[in-house]
Amino acid sequence: MENDLIRTLLVYALPVLFAITVHEAAHGYAARHFGDDTAAELGRISLNPLRHIDPIGTIAMPILLYVATSGAFVFGYAKPVPVDWKRLRHPKRDMVWVAFAGPAANLLQALAWALFGVAFIALQAEAEPFFVLMAKAGVLVNLVMFAFNLLPLPPLDGGRVLVGLLPRTLALPLARTEPYGFFIVMGLVIAGVVSTWWMLPIVRSLLGLMGAALPTLATVMSLR
């Protein structure tokens, strides 16, 4: 059990760090592109994981939940990159792109990890499966982050995207739910609604599309 936990932590460490770091940095880059320098001024547009890690949400909570549920449920978060929507050139429109930048970065990383795993197998490096397992972890972690963060409820990125796309009469009531959004989302997660009705269909669909483009990906994803 202890060896399995250590191996799992080693396999997932880099994919999780990259997934969180690039996700948050992408928000900052997008905000700066559209006129808001808040994140840049605070030094948060960075690929240094230490600038984005929250000791509780990024490290302690995922490990404790993994151990407590035998790997059945893991949840964590990073320090959000600050964005001042009033400084954006076209706040309502630009916020859509700023919010979507994080999930988009995760989707691109999932593709990158998939290519890494396929390339590793193509080099006939089966003798050492550790890096293929890491590639599998990278694909799964980033697809899960992509799907979860696009849940259309504030304060998640999907909620902010929806607020930006809806007409003002509908956007304002949705935006006002943000102070309670965390509790609503966690309730849906615990009830199994998010995983069953939102995340799993999205992740499976994306894996199917990626597998069609990269047939060897099935070998990567079958490793344990």
Secondary structure as GFF3:
##gff-version 3
##sequence-region A 1 224
A	DSSP	alpha_helix	2	33	.	.	.	ID=ss1
A	DSSP	alpha_helix	38	41	.	.	.	ID=ss2
A	DSSP	three_ten_helix	49	51	.	.	.	ID=ss3
A	DSSP	pi_helix	55	60	.	.	.	ID=ss4
A	DSSP	alpha_helix	61	68	.	.	.	ID=ss5
A	DSSP	three_ten_helix	85	87	.	.	.	ID=ss6
A	DSSP	alpha_helix	91	122	.	.	.	ID=ss7
A	DSSP	alpha_helix	130	149	.	.	.	ID=ss8
A	DSSP	alpha_helix	157	165	.	.	.	ID=ss9
A	DSSP	alpha_helix	168	175	.	.	.	ID=ss10
A	DSSP	alpha_helix	178	190	.	.	.	ID=ss11
A	DSSP	alpha_helix	193	194	.	.	.	ID=ss12
A	DSSP	pi_helix	195	199	.	.	.	ID=ss13
A	DSSP	alpha_helix	200	213	.	.	.	ID=ss14
A	DSSP	alpha_helix	217	222	.	.	.	ID=ss15
###
